[in-house]
């Protein structure tokens, strides 16, 4: 699947993913009204609105991009009806041949971590039958519990040719509270990056590993250092756009082959119609605003990468 | 809810929780056969088997214990049908007046962490209506992302009078890879413990805080140190039984009031009938074996606490 991600990035010239992180406050009134009209102001009504919103955005942008990153928390907050829409969204993105990165940030130990890996990337055996579950192509994993937490994911990745992105240096302001603390002169995120590199060597695709890392766009210097520590890992870069990261901040997240990073934007794309820049589209044409924002994001990153050469 | 947990521990004299972490391999054949007969060897069949297994164990032990800890990964591995059973299990435990600790180990930032807090502990607003979702009483939270990841949970806890347990020192062998690394002469888990103490002071029940910590039974010395760093936090202690922790290892996890810790056992209780010690019950009477194992666990911990006085 890492080979597919790399190939699709080459094909689209767009090292990006669109974060499908719907909030009810992003969804235009005409969609909410229709969904509530049909299902009432219920969890099912909210889930239906989320689905219609997602579907319109996917339909508007899928040909421009290699990948999407649905954030499961935004579906889990609606309970079971929300998780049904998470699954429906993953399935629909597969139909559109998009690589799906499940942003689930799971992490546990032993058989529990195996269960998460099975649920998100693998297949479960029930008697003599086997079933795919949420069936993302990649998922994000929290490293706090050490190798015991990551190894079960590596086993499933090897079997299914899928991948993970391990949290290394997150994009948020307080990420430094623990991640930046110095251990023998090096920050924790570098120690985690070294482990990612070790794990990545055990699980290689053609040029890149199934094991990638998450490093926030808001920390470009750390990105440059981590790029070198984990040469075979794709870096999933959140924090572009709404969180403050710009194209020029991103050049050192990439390798010289122009690959090695996939930059995520969520709100900046899916709620683009709420920005002044795209206000002319209006809420009725929110998906066209999202398409325009994707085109601009690709140009911003492409321009920055060309300027850096 | 922390007040209810403390009161129920006093009432039962059992500072324990039973980990409802079902695996198909634990479930006796007669339950599997019945569920597969009704629903086929499908996800629904597996979920039905898990439900019947859980229900029998809850019915057999609920009067002896204050709390349960369902591990969501074990349900998530069956996709939506599994998560429906997670919800049904939480609801059923509430009917039995048990305190429910959702072992979900979620952790993200900002609005995403808010969404997890809403989904597991809070209520969501849909139009003019509001809905409870999974509705656990406590959940476990990963601290790797710092205060940004924990604060949204604190907000929901204050509002709903619910609580969290933050991972501090986990029970697994490789937990030391990052958690034990020294920062200015102190291991990372102590720094995390100090943050937990800071968060716990902002969110107090009567004698204990809504903010607790997870510290593995397999690390009794670290438990003793962390007990002092976080005096107002309940410690959720996994790793008893199957993972090697014994009653005598646990005494320093408690405060002098006899409270402050809740010890979890999962496999050791729910799959007790598979141990030689409880084999006489046989698979048909697996729930009676679980009850006997709960009685023994309570006696082991009570004996250790009395011996330490």
Interface residues (C-beta under 8 A of the other chain):
Chain A: X21 X23 X24 X32 X36 X41 X42 X43 X45 X46 X71 X73 X74 X76 X77 X78 X79 X80 X82 X83 X84 X87 X105 X106 X107 X108 X109 X110 X111 X112 X113 X115 X116 X118 X119 X120 X124 X125 X126 X127 X128 X129 X131 X133 X134 X142 X143 X144 X145 X146 X147 X148 X149 X167 X170 X171 X172 X173 X174 X175 X176 X177 X178 X179 X181 X182 X183 X184 X188 X191 X192 X195
Chain B: X21 X23 X24 X32 X36 X41 X42 X43 X45 X46 X71 X73 X74 X76 X77 X78 X79 X80 X82 X83 X84 X87 X105 X106 X107 X108 X109 X110 X111 X112 X113 X115 X116 X118 X119 X120 X124 X125 X126 X127 X128 X129 X131 X133 X134 X142 X143 X144 X145 X146 X147 X148 X149 X167 X170 X171 X172 X173 X174 X175 X176 X177 X178 X179 X181 X182 X183 X184 X188 X191 X192 X195
